[in-house]
Amino acid sequence: MNRLREIREEKQIKQETLANLLHCSQTTYSRYELEKRDIPTAVLRILADYYDTSIDYILGRTNNPAPPKK
């Protein structure tokens, strides 16, 4: 399962809610989850802040969900 979808479902958030946050359509957001569309860097930053995690975690490059130290 795609990490982005996994996080969203874990937090019980609808795709439509995130699409509104990102100012995109639900279809576009769905394509991010299905890996049919690359996620722009600006969108990754918004999602990482929203979920309080790292971009690397969202992309599946690490299994540590902790956000980077500031």
C-alpha positions as CSV (number, residue, x, y, z in Angstrom):
1,M,0.0,0.0,0.0
2,N,1.1,3.5,-0.8
3,R,2.5,5.3,2.3
4,L,0.4,8.4,1.5
5,R,-2.8,6.4,1.5
6,E,-1.7,4.5,4.6
7,I,-1.2,7.7,6.6
8,R,-4.5,9.2,5.4
9,E,-6.5,6.1,6.3
10,E,-4.8,5.8,9.6
11,K,-5.9,9.3,10.5
12,Q,-9.4,8.7,9.0
13,I,-9.2,11.6,6.6
14,K,-11.1,11.7,3.3
15,Q,-9.3,12.3,0.0
16,E,-11.7,15.2,-0.6
17,T,-10.5,16.9,2.6
18,L,-6.9,16.7,1.5
19,A,-7.7,17.8,-2.0
20,N,-9.4,20.9,-0.6
21,L,-6.3,21.6,1.6
22,L,-4.1,21.3,-1.4
23,H,-6.4,23.3,-3.7
24,C,-6.6,20.4,-6.2
25,S,-9.3,18.0,-7.3
26,Q,-10.0,14.7,-5.5
27,T,-9.0,13.0,-8.7
28,T,-5.6,14.6,-8.7
29,Y,-5.1,13.7,-5.1
30,S,-6.1,10.1,-5.8
31,R,-3.5,10.0,-8.6
32,Y,-0.8,11.0,-6.0
33,E,-1.9,8.1,-3.8
34,L,-1.9,5.7,-6.7
35,E,1.5,6.9,-7.9
36,K,0.0,7.8,-11.3
37,R,1.1,11.4,-10.8
38,D,4.3,12.8,-9.2
39,I,3.7,14.9,-6.1
40,P,5.1,18.4,-6.5
41,T,7.6,19.5,-3.8
42,A,5.3,22.2,-2.5
43,V,2.5,19.7,-2.0
44,L,4.9,17.3,-0.2
45,R,5.8,20.1,2.2
46,I,2.2,20.9,2.9
47,L,1.4,17.2,3.6
48,A,4.5,16.7,5.8
49,D,3.5,19.7,7.9
50,Y,-0.2,18.6,8.0
51,Y,0.7,15.1,9.1
52,D,3.6,16.3,11.3
53,T,6.0,13.9,9.6
54,S,8.9,14.0,7.1
55,I,8.8,14.0,3.4
56,D,11.0,11.0,3.4
57,Y,8.4,9.1,5.5
58,I,5.6,10.1,3.0
59,L,7.8,8.9,0.1
60,G,8.6,5.6,1.9
61,R,12.3,6.4,2.1
62,T,12.3,5.8,5.9
63,N,10.1,4.0,8.4
64,N,10.6,6.6,11.0
65,P,7.5,8.9,11.0
66,A,9.1,11.5,13.3
67,P,9.4,14.9,11.7
68,P,12.9,16.4,11.2
69,K,14.4,18.3,14.1
70,K,14.1,22.1,13.7
